[in-house]
């Protein structure tokens, strides 16, 4: 089992200084690097202070100069916002600039808020089809003299300029949920990243089973890696764990509001949710967070992750976005590194 950090700048108030938030983001990534984590992942989002990451490649190039060993991953670029030639070339350049540390995660995207601004009229189905056209095109461009006559993009023989440093290009990860997405990733020699959202370990197990079924359906393809992305908090005691559950419950309520895309947004910030609105949510609650996310003392966290390892997960990504203070995020991450990771050495 390898461990990685998944992080963004989070801005929940106009009073927060964005430069300071970026410094805190870098410090968390440096802690992950010094602590022996395998990778750092950061995604792509637009116009949303909830997760600030307009181009993850910029962050990763900067992190490459401020870390030593950690792999640097896009978690994830949003496929419909990229032309294949542009993505192949920029990823290859980043691979060179990071000395071959790049991991390229790709997804269809999740927020209609972003779709209606960058691809007006596009729905989730079309976004998925664009991803299915993009991934093999990027791989073809890295090999060279690739011709595409696709539904969304077409071009004559083209080679990525530059070519990536890693042989055959950086590993590609596809964010997958349904069986077709798992099969697409495996058929195209991509690793798979999954994110359970609100059904706890039943969903974790279901996603692992879906991956295994896809592997069985494609026996001539080598088994790729499977990564689990989970919100995690390593607590110093019961009251600390309860506070984390309450904070993550608030985070998920905001996540749900952004996803529904029906609430007023001003200056990139969503209209504040009241305590009454949060308490009335039909399935988010502190109790649900304690049950479905990985929150608890070090041994409880170890036991949960050991069960995921037994399901066949190869990498566990510590999702630190939470709306918590920087100090609380930092303390949890440091406890994870010192008290949890050694159990998997």
ZAMARGU-4260 file (C-alpha; in steps of 0.2 Angstrom, whole numbers, plus 5000, padded with zeros to 4 digits):
<rodrens>
0) 5000/5000/5000 | 5007/5017/4995 | 5001/5033/5003 | 4998/5050/4994 | 4991/5067/4998
5) 4976/5075/4989 | 4975/5094/4992 | 4969/5110/4985 | 4969/5128/4991 | 4952/5131/4999
10) 4945/5148/5002 | 4929/5149/5011 | 4929/5167/5016 | 4934/5184/5008 | 4944/5187/5023
15) 4957/5173/5018 | 4973/5179/5010 | 4975/5169/4994 | 4994/5170/4994 | 4994/5163/5012
20) 4983/5149/5007 | 4995/5144/4993 | 5010/5144/5006 | 5000/5133/5017 | 4996/5121/5002
25) 5014/5120/4998 | 5019/5117/5016 | 5007/5102/5017 | 5014/5095/5001 | 5032/5097/5009
30) 5026/5088/5024 | 5020/5073/5013 | 5037/5073/5004 | 5048/5073/5020 | 5036/5060/5028
35) 5039/5048/5014 | 5022/5049/5005 | 5022/5042/4987 | 5013/5056/4978 | 5005/5073/4980
40) 4989/5076/4969 | 4980/5092/4965 | 4966/5095/4953 | 4958/5107/4940 | 4944/5119/4944
45) 4938/5135/4938 | 4929/5150/4946 | 4927/5141/4962 | 4935/5147/4978 | 4929/5130/4986
50) 4944/5122/4977 | 4956/5134/4969 | 4967/5125/4955 | 4965/5133/4938 | 4979/5123/4931
55) 4987/5109/4941 | 5003/5109/4930 | 5008/5126/4937 | 5006/5120/4955 | 5016/5104/4951
60) 5030/5113/4943 | 5032/5124/4958 | 5031/5109/4970 | 5045/5100/4960 | 5057/5114/4965
65) 5051/5113/4983 | 5051/5094/4986 | 5063/5080/4983 | 5055/5063/4980 | 5036/5064/4980
70) 5027/5060/4964 | 5017/5074/4957 | 5000/5070/4950 | 4985/5079/4942 | 4970/5074/4952
75) 4963/5077/4940 | 4963/5087/4924 | 4945/5089/4917 | 4945/5081/4900 | 4932/5091/4890
80) 4942/5107/4894 | 4958/5101/4885 | 4963/5098/4866 | 4973/5082/4865 | 4988/5091/4857
85) 4989/5104/4870 | 4987/5091/4885 | 5000/5080/4877 | 5013/5094/4875 | 5010/5102/4892
90) 5010/5086/4901 | 5026/5081/4892 | 5034/5098/4896 | 5029/5096/4915 | 5037/5078/4915
95) 5053/5085/4909 | 5053/5100/4921 | 5049/5088/4936 | 5062/5076/4931 | 5050/5062/4927
100) 5039/5063/4942 | 5022/5067/4934 | 5007/5056/4936 | 4993/5062/4924 | 4975/5059/4931
105) 4961/5063/4920 | 4942/5064/4923 | 4926/5070/4914 | 4923/5083/4928 | 4909/5084/4941
110) 4902/5102/4942 | 4889/5108/4930 | 4895/5126/4936 | 4911/5123/4927 | 4903/5115/4912
115) 4891/5129/4909 | 4905/5142/4909 | 4919/5133/4899 | 4908/5121/4888 | 4890/5128/4888
120) 4877/5115/4883 | 4888/5100/4888 | 4881/5087/4899 | 4890/5073/4909 | 4887/5060/4895
125) 4896/5071/4882 | 4910/5075/4895 | 4913/5056/4897 | 4914/5054/4878 | 4926/5068/4877
130) 4937/5059/4890 | 4936/5043/4880 | 4942/5052/4864 | 4956/5062/4874 | 4965/5048/4883
135) 4970/5037/4868 | 4974/5052/4858 | 4986/5059/4871 | 4995/5042/4871 | 4996/5042/4852
140) 5003/5059/4852 | 5017/5053/4864 | 5021/5039/4852 | 5021/5051/4837 | 5013/5054/4820
145) 4996/5052/4827 | 4981/5056/4817 | 4964/5059/4825 | 4947/5059/4816 | 4936/5060/4831
150) 4919/5066/4836 | 4925/5081/4845 | 4943/5084/4838 | 4952/5080/4822 | 4970/5083/4816
155) 4983/5077/4804 | 4998/5067/4809 | 5005/5076/4824 | 5019/5072/4837 | 5019/5079/4855
160) 5032/5092/4856 | 5041/5089/4868 | 5040/5071/4871 | 5039/5066/4889 | 5054/5061/4899
165) 5046/5044/4906 | 5047/5030/4893 | 5029/5029/4885 | 5024/5044/4895 | 5018/5048/4912
170) 5006/5035/4920 | 4988/5040/4916 | 4975/5038/4929 | 4956/5038/4925 | 4943/5043/4938
175) 4930/5029/4937 | 4914/5024/4945 | 4903/5014/4933 | 4909/4997/4925 | 4911/5005/4908
180) 4923/5018/4915 | 4933/5004/4923 | 4934/4994/4907 | 4939/5009/4897 | 4953/5013/4909
185) 4960/4995/4909 | 4957/4993/4890 | 4968/5008/4887 | 4982/5003/4900 | 4977/5016/4912
190) 4977/5015/4931 | 4961/5018/4940 | 4956/5031/4954 | 4940/5029/4963 | 4931/5041/4976
195) 4917/5034/4987 | 4906/5049/4992 | 4892/5045/5004 | 4890/5026/5006 | 4905/5021/5017
200) 4914/5005/5016 | 4900/4997/5006 | 4904/5008/4992 | 4923/5006/4994 | 4920/4987/4992
205) 4908/4989/4977 | 4921/5000/4968 | 4934/4987/4971 | 4923/4973/4965 | 4919/4984/4949
210) 4937/4985/4946 | 4940/4967/4948 | 4926/4962/4937 | 4933/4974/4923 | 4950/4966/4925
215) 4942/4948/4923 | 4933/4954/4908 | 4949/4960/4900 | 4961/4945/4904 | 4973/4950/4891
220) 4977/4966/4899 | 4989/4968/4914 | 4980/4973/4930 | 4983/4992/4933 | 4985/5000/4949
225) 4969/5005/4959 | 4969/5021/4970 | 4956/5025/4984 | 4953/5043/4988 | 4946/5046/5005
230) 4943/5060/5017 | 4954/5056/5032 | 4957/5064/5049 | 4969/5056/5062 | 4962/5062/5079
235) 4971/5064/5095 | 4955/5059/5105 | 4937/5057/5104 | 4932/5075/5106 | 4945/5079/5092
240) 4937/5066/5081 | 4919/5073/5084 | 4925/5090/5079 | 4932/5083/5063 | 4916/5074/5059
245) 4906/5091/5061 | 4919/5100/5051 | 4918/5087/5037 | 4899/5087/5037 | 4899/5106/5034
250) 4912/5103/5020 | 4901/5090/5012 | 4886/5101/5013 | 4895/5114/5003 | 4901/5101/4991
255) 4883/5095/4988 | 4877/5113/4986 | 4891/5117/4973 | 4886/5100/4964 | 4868/5105/4963
260) 4873/5122/4956 | 4857/5131/4962 | 4864/5142/4976 | 4869/5160/4973 | 4888/5163/4970
265) 4896/5179/4972 | 4915/5183/4970 | 4918/5164/4968 | 4910/5160/4985 | 4894/5151/4988
270) 4880/5159/4998 | 4883/5154/5016 | 4873/5139/5022 | 4864/5141/5039 | 4866/5129/5053
275) 4848/5124/5050 | 4850/5120/5032 | 4865/5109/5037 | 4856/5100/5050 | 4841/5097/5038
280) 4852/5088/5025 | 4844/5071/5021 | 4859/5061/5022 | 4874/5071/5027 | 4877/5072/5046
285) 4892/5071/5058 | 4886/5053/5062 | 4887/5049/5044 | 4904/5056/5042 | 4911/5046/5057
290) 4904/5030/5049 | 4908/5033/5031 | 4924/5043/5031 | 4941/5038/5039 | 4940/5048/5055
295) 4948/5042/5072 | 4963/5038/5082 | 4978/5030/5074 | 4974/5012/5077 | 4956/5014/5070
300) 4963/5022/5054 | 4975/5008/5053 | 4962/4995/5054 | 4951/5004/5041 | 4965/5006/5028
305) 4971/4988/5031 | 4954/4982/5026 | 4955/4992/5010 | 4972/4985/5007 | 4964/4967/5008
310) 4951/4973/4995 | 4965/4975/4983 | 4969/4994/4983 | 4986/4999/4979 | 4987/5017/4984
315) 4977/5026/4998 | 4976/5045/4995 | 4973/5056/5010 | 4960/5069/5005 | 4964/5083/5016
320) 4952/5096/5009 | 4939/5099/5023 | 4936/5117/5027 | 4947/5115/5043 | 4960/5127/5049
325) 4978/5124/5042 | 4984/5120/5059 | 4971/5105/5061 | 4975/5099/5044 | 4994/5099/5047
330) 4992/5090/5064 | 4981/5076/5056 | 4993/5074/5042 | 5008/5073/5054 | 4999/5060/5065
335) 4995/5050/5049 | 5014/5050/5044 | 5020/5046/5061 | 5007/5035/5068 | 4998/5026/5054
340) 5010/5024/5039 | 5023/5014/5049 | 5010/5000/5051 | 5011/4997/5033 | 5030/4997/5031
</rodrens>
